[in-house]
Amino acid sequence: MGETARMPRLLLCVLFALLTALSGCGGAPGGERLAAAGPATRAAGTAAFSLSQTYRGGATGDYRLAGDGQIDLAAGSGRVRLTPEGLGDLAATGAFETVYQGGTVYVSAAVLQAPTPWVRLDGGDGGAGFAQGFSADLSRSLAFLAGAGDEVEQVAREEVRGVATTRYRFTADLEAAAAAAEGDAAAWLREQVADRGLTRLPGEAWLDGEGRLRRLRYSLDLDQSPTAGTAAGSAAVETTVEYYDFGLPVDVAPPPPDQVTDLSALGGGT
């Protein structure tokens, strides 16, 4: 479990942060369109998504994560399978999968060396922060674009997976987004500001004709964050997420109990 504990915190932070998404259309100003995208996207109920993350700089060197999954936007649960490129021995272990429901995350990865196919992480043990970072709960982050305000530029009309969209460029104020959000989303946004020192997030969003997010691309300058930064110079992460097949039946059920080992049983609860 020692190697797992040393997995780049950046990887976990960004997976969690990759919890981001939104869009909006119509005659309203760009900031209002983005703010309306959360409810519009959640209204679809479910979606499939693809994800690509590239990390450059810092102590761990460059690496990339690529994968896909399914999400229940209403329930805040999902499943994602990711393949790392780079990260040395971690990449050599191959793809890993997570299933998350609220504060509980199930991870299937060879690097964990567990006696069962899945390991459970939740708020009841010392691996809670690891679990939260690993969850990549995209539904929670839909609230952050409410902080885009007036800093929104309409860039172009483009297609995403054959769907007509409008592309917007923005810079989100995470403090403003937290003030506008409620419940779990508000708590998550406040954590980004208070614990990670992130206050502004530049990005681009592609919205379809129904105001739903089809693609989101954003960059994290990790030099802003005292917890995610490194001592080896500048570090940055770029994340791209695409959403498609809205309303599809999703399989995001947790694994059977007999296929699960608690993190604490692996010595990860300390």
Buried (B, 14 or more C-beta within 10 A) or exposed (E): BEEBEEBBBBBBBBBBBBBBBBBBBEEEBBBBBBBBBBEBBBBBBBBBBBBBBBBBBBEBEEBBBBBBBBBBBEBBBBBBBBEBEBBEEBBEBEBBBBBBBEBBBBBBBEBBEBEBBBBBBBEBBEBBBBBBBBBBBBBBBBBBBBBBBEBBEEEEEEEBEEBEBBBBBBBBBBBBBBEBBEEBBBEBBBBBBEBBBBBBBBBBBBBBEBBBBBBBBBBBBBBBBEEBBBEEEEBBBBBBBBBBBBEEEBEBEBBEEEEBBBBBBBEBBE
